[in-house]
Amino acid sequence: MITGVILLIVGFVWTFIGRLPGDISFKKGNFSFYFPIMTSIVVSIILSLIFFLIGKFR
């Protein structure tokens, strides 16, 4: 249940993060390419902090 709640919260936060200024977006005709590099960096930092805190208090 805890995992489900965490995934639900992450889903809501992800919609608010959306497209950050550092993300790469390319659109030409019917082709569009989106690479969320800045979003990936932010998510990586947040997950690193969460796992650090879990390891610290374990």
C-alpha positions as CSV (number, residue, x, y, z in Angstrom):
1,M,0.0,0.0,0.0
2,I,2.8,2.4,0.8
3,T,4.4,1.8,-2.6
4,G,1.0,2.6,-4.3
5,V,0.7,5.8,-2.3
6,I,4.2,6.8,-3.2
7,L,3.6,6.1,-6.9
8,L,0.4,8.1,-6.7
9,I,2.2,11.1,-5.2
10,V,5.0,10.8,-7.8
11,G,2.4,10.8,-10.6
12,F,0.8,14.0,-9.3
13,V,4.1,15.7,-8.8
14,W,5.3,14.6,-12.3
15,T,2.3,16.4,-13.9
16,F,3.3,19.6,-12.2
17,I,7.0,19.3,-13.1
18,G,6.1,18.7,-16.8
19,R,8.6,20.3,-19.1
20,L,11.4,22.1,-17.4
21,P,13.5,24.8,-19.2
22,G,16.5,22.4,-19.7
23,D,14.5,19.7,-21.5
24,I,15.2,19.2,-25.2
25,S,12.1,19.4,-27.5
26,F,12.2,19.2,-31.2
27,K,9.2,19.3,-33.5
28,K,9.2,19.2,-37.3
29,G,6.1,18.3,-39.3
30,N,4.6,15.0,-38.0
31,F,7.8,14.1,-36.1
32,S,8.4,15.3,-32.5
33,F,11.2,14.4,-30.2
34,Y,11.2,15.1,-26.5
35,F,14.1,14.3,-24.2
36,P,13.5,15.4,-20.5
37,I,17.2,15.8,-19.5
38,M,16.6,18.5,-16.8
39,T,13.6,16.6,-15.4
40,S,15.8,13.5,-15.2
41,I,18.4,15.4,-13.3
42,V,15.9,16.8,-10.8
43,V,14.3,13.3,-10.3
44,S,17.8,11.8,-9.8
45,I,18.7,14.4,-7.2
46,I,15.4,13.9,-5.3
47,L,15.7,10.1,-5.4
48,S,19.3,10.3,-4.2
49,L,18.3,12.4,-1.3
50,I,15.4,10.0,-0.4
51,F,17.6,6.9,-0.6
52,F,20.3,8.7,1.4
53,L,17.8,9.5,4.2
54,I,16.4,6.0,4.2
55,G,20.0,4.6,4.5
56,K,20.9,7.1,7.2
57,F,17.9,6.1,9.5
58,R,18.0,2.4,8.8
